[in-house]
Amino acid sequence: MNETLLILGMAAVTFGARYLPMAVLRRFDLPGPILRGLSFVPPAVLMAIVAPAMFLPGGNTIDLSLENAYLWAGLLAFGVAWRWKNLLLTIVAGMSVFLFWRVMV
């Protein structure tokens, strides 16, 4: 019973935190600078998730060595995404380099 209440409480908090700002802000026209600033939120959040995995794969120390497959796969995926802007190609290229690096190095 406690787990059910906990899950329902977390769902309510998550829903409220996402829905309430949208419900309030949809009544207003936001200025251009704010809209442009908000367009940078998804890439910033993605980078905050990906960067620690790339640079700190073992835990607390930065690993810029040739053995760090996460770093090299991430850098290649970044380059592919920047150049071709194709999500499937980016994923395939990054995963291919990651698997190759893990097997070969």
N, C-alpha and C positions, 0 to 999 in steps of 0.2 A: 504494500500500500504506500509506504514512504517513497519508494522508487517512482511509482506512478505520479505522485504529487510533485516530486522533484522534476520529472520530465515535463509535466504540464507547466510547472513554474518556469522552467528554462525556455519552453516554447513560447509562453506568454511574453517573457522579457525580450526574447529575440524578435518576435513579431512586432511588439510595441516599439522597439528601438528602430526597426526598419520602416514600419508603416506610418507612425506618427509624423516624422519629419516630412515624408512624402505627402501625407494628407494636408499638412499645414502649408507646405511650400507650393503645392500645385495651385493655390489661390493667388499667388503672386508671380509677377514676371521678374525673374532674377536678372540683374545687370550682366552684361557681356563678360566682364572680367571674372565674375564669380563662376559663370558657366564654363569659361575657358579653364579656370583653376580646377573645377570639379572634373574636367576631362582627364586630368593627370592622376586622379585618385586610383583607378584600376591598375595602371602600370606601376605606380608606387607601391601598392599593396602586393602585387605580384613579385616585385623586386625584393620586398621585405621578406617574402617567403622563400624565394629562390636563392638569394645571395648567401645566407648562412649555410645552406646545403652545399653550395659550390665552394666557398672559401674555407669553411670549417667542417669538413666531412668527418673528421675524427673526434670532434668535440670542441676543445677550447683554444687550439692553436691554428693560426692561419696556415694553410697548406698551398703553396704556389709551385709545388714540385711537378715533375713530369709524371709521377705516379698518380696524381689526382685526376682520375677519370671524370669526376663530376665537373671540375673546372674546365677541362678541355671540351667536353661535350656541351657544356653551357655556353662557352664562348663561341663554338661553332654554331650552335642553335641560334644564338643572338645574331651572328653575322648572316645566317640564312634568312632569318625573319626580317632583318633590316633590308636585305637586298631584294628578296622575292616576295615578301609579305604573304606567304602561303603557309597556313597553319599545319597542314598535313606534311608538307615537305620539311618544315622546321622540326616537327616531332620525329619523323623518320630519320633525318640527318643527325639530330642530337642523340637519339637512341642508338643509331648505328655506330657513331663515334664512341659512345659510352661503352657499348658491348665490345667493340674492337679494342679499345684501350684497356679494358679489364682483362681481356684474354691475352693480349700481346705484351703489355707492360707489366 
